[in-house]
Amino acid sequence: MPNANEDNLTELSQVQRRAVSELLRVSPVADDLARRFQQAGFSLALVGGSVRDALLGRLGNDLDFTTDARPEDVLKIVRPWADSVWEVGIAFGTVGCQKDGRVGDAVQRFEIEVTTYRSEAYDRTSRKPEVSYGDSIEEDLVRRDFTVNAMAVALPEKEFIDPHGGLEDLAARVLRTPGTPEDSFSDDPLRMLRAARFAAQLDFEVAPEVIGAMTDMADRIEIVSAERIRDEFNKLILSPHPRKGLALLVDTGLAAHFVPELPALRLESDEHHRHKDVYEHSLTVLEQAIDLEENGPDLVLRLAALLHDIGKPRTRRFETDGRVSFHHHEVVGAKMTKKRLTALKYSNDMVKDIGRLVELHLRFHGYGTGEWTDSAVRRYVRDAGPLLERLHKLTRSDCTTRNKRKASALSRAYDGLEERIAQLKEQEELDSIRPDLDGNQIMEVLGVGPGPVVGKAYGFLLELRLENGPMDHDDAVSALKEWWAAQG
């Protein structure tokens, strides 16, 4: 039977073979660029995530390089070579460019970033990292976040540089820091959040000493800007294993500093599933929502699934019969969701959409076994608007009961609702329900000009449309006149 060392050596050899294959694929572009740096008297190396991904057999066309050339020299080298160049990150020593290169028989587009050797550190009172340039690749690698990202391949000679044992950590699927985690997180506290993100993305374990430092230094995340936290959090949520990263954020106390509503769920009991707390239920709903995705990761759906029950702690009531209730938690939760996402600088559209999904996630439970009128179905569709498909997925995901009979009944009921929506859509234009008369027609019938009365009349006709379905023109005119007469 092979021992652990033999297993590790086997994994290492597989990792190295994958890397050779991946590096050969990008060599035409990478080596061409490296020779240009050599001719200008500078060094160039593939670095960080690109090397890690090459070793994992998943290197894409986004390539990260590091160099001893200063940004102004990098620009002189890449401008005549690249198809386009951008300087968005130049204040941090990074020059970006795009280059089309032949790979085999096909032409592929490469997105390239070249960053000058550097070291970053946070001032205790600053939200932005201070950048200073280094003079050696070893100096550059030691300031990287994790050993699996602190490897490089010098080009064009293909010399593998790994001063911190990143290859072995990659084979063992563990996240460690090149130096002490305390120094690393002090330099850039966002790295604590990146540890959780990489655990979720790569399904890696985080070393105990790293978890300890994350726990001890969690409050340091507060000096990082909301935008940087949001971007890292998004990557975690969109990863293949978000539960793993979220659990790490909650367990270390990091989540309490930028999304405190999530750990707050741990203390609450779900009234329908007493074997689970709301925190575990929410993570399960997230995973079930992911299983229903059809066109890749959906950030709006995933965040709505994660946050759909955050109103429960504030609405918890202990009833006289011993039950626990959370009345109107969807309304409270929608407001809390909007406030939290706004604080994290999400776009207005995302805040609105995710808040709306949270607000509507319980609506289906009034459907029962199909007692809704056509009017109620129309309102459900209208209230969901363009979010209807996501609402379908969120509602189905919200069933986490272990009672198979109950789960099956809920699924059948929702099947029935979707069938009714489809039937009504065939009969009516449910996706764009409007009154049977437009504003101009209303003014013509009532003999009035633009003003508040037209809006009131429009609202009356819309309610009539939702309640009764489509009306022909004459019936709509008659109904409007009756309403107008009743207004006095």
N, C-alpha and C positions, 0 to 999 in steps of 0.2 A: 504493500500500500504506500503511495507517495506521501512524503511528509509535507508540512506547510512550506518549508523552504523550497522544495522542488516545485510545488504548486506555484509559488511566487515567481520562481525563475521561468516557469513555462509561460505564465502570464506576461512577464517582462518581455520575453522573446516575441510573443504575439503582438504586444504593443509596439515593439520596435519594427516588426515587419509591416504593420499597418502604417507606421510613420513613413517608412521608405516609400511605400506605394503612393501615399498622399503627397509627399514632397516631390516625387517625380512628376506628378500630375501638374503641379504649379510651377515647376522649374523653369519652363521657357520664359515666363514673365518675371519670376523672382530673381533668377540668375541674370537676366538682362539688366534689371534695375541695379542689382548688386555690383555688376561690372562698371556701371556708370559711377557709382559711389567710389569704387576702387580707383578709377581713373582720376577722380577729383581728390584723391588722397584721404578718403574716409572709409569707415567700416559700416557694414549693414548686416543685420541679423533678423531673421524671423523670430518672433518673441511672444510670450504670454499665451493668450487664449488660442492663437493660431497653432502654436506648437502643441498645446494640450489637445486641441481638436484633431490635429494630425495623428497624434499618438492614439487617440480614441477611434480613428478611422472615420471622422465626421468633419473634416476640414472643408469649409465652403469656399466661396470666392471673395470673402472679406478677409484681407490679409493685414496683419499688424507687424510692423517692423520697428526696430530701434537702431539708433545710429549715434556716432560721436559728432556728427555734423550739426551745427546750430541751425535753427529754423530758416534763417535767411540763405544759408548754403543749400539746405534741402530744396528750397524753392528754385534756386538756380539749376539744380540737377534735374528735378522732375518736370519743370515747365516745358522744356523742349521735347520731353519723352511722353508725357501723359496726354490723354485725350482731353481731360479737363482737370483743373486744380481748384481746391478751395482752401480758405485760410480761417475757417470758423474757429478751430481750436488752437490757433497759432500762439495765443497768449499762454497756453499750457504746453507749448513746445511741439504741437502736433500739426502736420501738414497733411491734408487729404487729397487724394487724386483718383481718377478713374482711368482704366487702361483696358482696351480690348486685346486679347491675346489668343493665339491658336493653341488649342489643347487637342491633340490628335487631329481628327478631320474637322473639328468644329471650332468656331470662334466664340470665346466666352468673355464676359465682362467682369473685370476684377475691381472691387472697391478697396483701396489701399490707404492705410494711414502710416505715416512715418513720424516717429516721435524721438526727439533728442533725449539721450540719457538724462535722467532727471531724478530728483528726490522731492517728495512732497511732505509738508508738515502743516498741521493746523495750529494757528494761534488760538489760545484758549478762549478768546473772545470773538473769533472770526468764524464766519460761515463759509469762507472760501479758502481752498488750500493755497499755500504759498509755494511757488515753483522755483527750484534752483536746479541748474544743469549739472550733471556729473561728467566725469571724464573716462569712465570705464564701464564695461557691460556688467561686471561683477557688482559695482556700486549701484547700477540700475536695478539688477535683479533682486538685491537684498531688500529693496524698498517696495517690492511687489507684494500683493495682498496674501497669496497662498503659494506654497511650494509648487503645486501643480500648474501655477501660472508664472513661475519664476524659472522657466527653462527657455533656452534660446537655441537657434541653429544658425551659426555664422555662415554667411554666403559670400561667394558662390562655392566655397570649399566643403560645405555641409558638415561643419564641425559642431557636434552636439555639446551644449554647455549646460550643466546642471549642478551648480555648487551646493544646492540645498536638499538634494534627495527627492526632487519632484517626481522623477520617473518611478521610484519605488512607492511613493505615496499614491501615484496615479494607479499603479497596479493593485495596490491595497484598497483603492477607492476611499481615501481618507483626506480630509482637509486640515492642513497644518499651516502655520505661518513661517516664513523664512527665518525671522528672528523671534523674539518673544511676542506673543499675541498682544501683550500690554503695549509694547512699543508700536506695533503695527496699527492697533486701534487708536492709539493716541495720535499717530500721524494722520489718520483719516478714519473717523468713527463710522463712516458709511460702510467700511469693510465688515463690520459686524452684521449688517443687513445683507451684504454680499455673501457672507458665509451661509446664511439661511437660503439665499437665492441659489447658490451653487449646489447646496444639498438637494434642493428641489429640482433643479435642472438636470443634474448629473446622477442623482440618486446616490450621493456619497455620504459617508458618515463624517461628522465633525469631531475632531480630536478633543478629548476631555479638557485639556488645558485651554483650548480655544473657547469651549463652552463656558468654562469658569471665568475667563476674561470678559466674555460677552455679558455674563451675568453681573460681574462686578462693575463693569463700565457702561452699563446700559444707558445711564442718564447722559452720557456724552453724545448720544445720537441727537440730542436737542440742539446742538450747535450746527447741525447740517441743515441745509435749506430744504423746504418742503418739496421743491421741484425735484431735487436729487433723490430724496426719500421716495417720492411718488414713482419716479422712473424705475428705481430698483424694486419697489414693491410690485409694480406691474409685471416685471420680468419674472418674479417669483410666482405670481398668480397665474401667469400664462405658461408656466413650466409643466413638464409631464407629471411631477409629483408635488403639487402645491401643499398638500397636507403636511408633508415632512418639513417644509420650510416654515409654514405657519406655526406648527407645534414648537419649533425651535424658537421662533420669535416670542411666543407666549411663555414658554418655559424659562427663558432667560430674562424675561421682564422687558425686552425691547419693545414689544407691541404696545405695552402700557404707555409709551411715550409718544406714539404717533397714531395708533388706532386702539385706544383703550377700551372701546366698546367690545372688542373681540375677547380679551381675557375676562371681561365682566360677565360674559356668557357662561363661564365655567362654574359660577356659583348658583346658577339657576336650574330648576328642574322643569322639563317640558311636560305640560299637562297631559299630552297624549302618549308620551313614551317615557314612563318613569324609570325605565332601565337605562336611559341615557340622559345626560345633561344637555342643555341647549347648545353648548360649545361643540360637543361631539356630534350632535345632530346637524349643526351647521356645516361642519367639515364633510359629513357624509352627503349632505345635499349638494355641496360643491362638487364632490367626486361624481355623484350621479348626474349632475348637470353636464359635466365634462363628457360623460359617456354618451350624452344625447347630441353633442356637437356634430355638425355635418360638414362644415367647410373650414375646419381648423379652429384654433383657440379663439374664444369669443370673450373679450375682456368685460364687456357690459354684463353678459349672462353670468360670468364667474363671480364678479363682484356682487351682483344682486343675490346670487345664491349664498355667498359667504355672509352677507350683511342682512339677509331678509328677516332675521329674528332679533336684531339688536334692540328693538323696542321692548323686549320682554322684561329685562330687569326693572325698567321704570314703571311697568304696568302690572307687576306681579301682585296678586291679592290672594290671601288665604281665606277660602270660603268656609262657612259654618259646617258644611258637610265633609270637610277635610280635603276637598279638592283645591288645586292651585289654578287660578285663572290669570289670563293675560289679555283682558279686554282692550280692543283697539290698539294692540301692539303694532299692527301694520301701519296705522296712521302715525303713531309716535315714532316708529322705526324709520318711516320715510323722511320725517323731518330730521332725525338724527343722522341718517345717511347723507342727506344733502349737506348738512352742516359739516360733517367729517370730510366728505369728498371736496367740498369747497376749501376747507382748511389745507388740504393736500394739493390744492391748485389743479384739480381736474377741470376739464373744459365744461362750460355751461351746459352743453348738450349731453355730456356724459352724466353730469350731476342730475339733470332733469330725467334722463332715461332710467338710470339706476334707481333713483328715488321713486319713480312711477312704478317700476316693477315691484319694489318692496311694498308699496302701497296696495298694489293689486293682487299680491300673491295669495291672499286668503279668499278672494272673491269667489273662486270656484266652489268653495266648501258650502256655499249656499245653494248649490245646484242639486245636491242630494241625489236622487235617482231619476232626475230628468223633469222635475216639476217646473222649471223655468218656462215662462212664456216666451214667445218669439220676441216680444219687446225686450225682455231681460237679456236674451242672447244678443240682440242688436246692440244694447248698451255695453255689454261685455266687449264686443268687438270694437265699438267706437271708442270706449275708454282706453283700450289697449292700443288702438291705432297701429302704427308701424311696429310696435313692440309685441304684437300678438304671437308670433312664432316663438319669441323668447319667453313670453308668459306661459305658453304651452309647456315649454321645456322646464321652466322654473317650477310650475305647479306639479308636474309629474315627478320632478326630483325631490319635492318636499315630502314625499311619502317615504318614510324610513322605518315604518312599523315592521316588527318581526312576525306579526300576525298575517300569514299568507292569505287567509280568507279576506281580511280587511283590505290588504294591499290590492288583491285581485278585484275587489268590488270598486275601489277608488279608480283603478285603471280602467275598468269597464265604463264607469260613469263618465270619465273624461273622454274615452273613446266616443261615447254617445254625444257629448257636447261638441266635439270636433266634427262629428257627422252632421249635427244640426247646423253648425256654422257653415259647413260646405254646402248643405242643401239650400240654406237661405242665400248664400252667395250666388247660387245659380239663379235664384229668383230676383235678387236685388243686388245693387252695388254696395255691399256692406262696407267695403274698405273706404268708401268716400260718401258716407251718408250725409245728405244735405236736405234742407227743406224742399218741398215741391215747387216753391216759388223763390226766386232770387230777390235781391234787394231792390232792383229796378222795378220788378213786377209788383213787389209789395207797395212801393211808393205810388205806382200807377193805380193799383186797386184802391188804396186808401186816400189818394189825392193829397199826399204830403210830400215834403222835401226831405233831404237827408237830416238825420237827427236821432236822438235816443229812442224815439218811438219805433223806428225801423228795426233797431236792434232787438227791442222787446217783441215785436211781431215775428222777427226771424227766429228768436228763441222759442216762441209759442209753436210755430210751424215745425221746428226741429223736434220738439217734444212729441208733437202729433205724429211726425214721421217715424220716430223711434217706437212709439206706442202701437201704431196701426200699420206700419209699412207704407209702401208707395201709394200715393193718391193721384187720381187724374186731375188735370188742371182745373176743371170746373168745380170739383169737390173741394180742392184746396182754396180756391177763391171764396167759395161759400163759407168755409170754416173760418177763413181770415176775416170776412165781413162780420160773422157772428161774434168773433172775439173782439173786434173793434167796437161793435155796438155795445158790448158788455163793459167796455172800458169807460163808457159814459162820455 
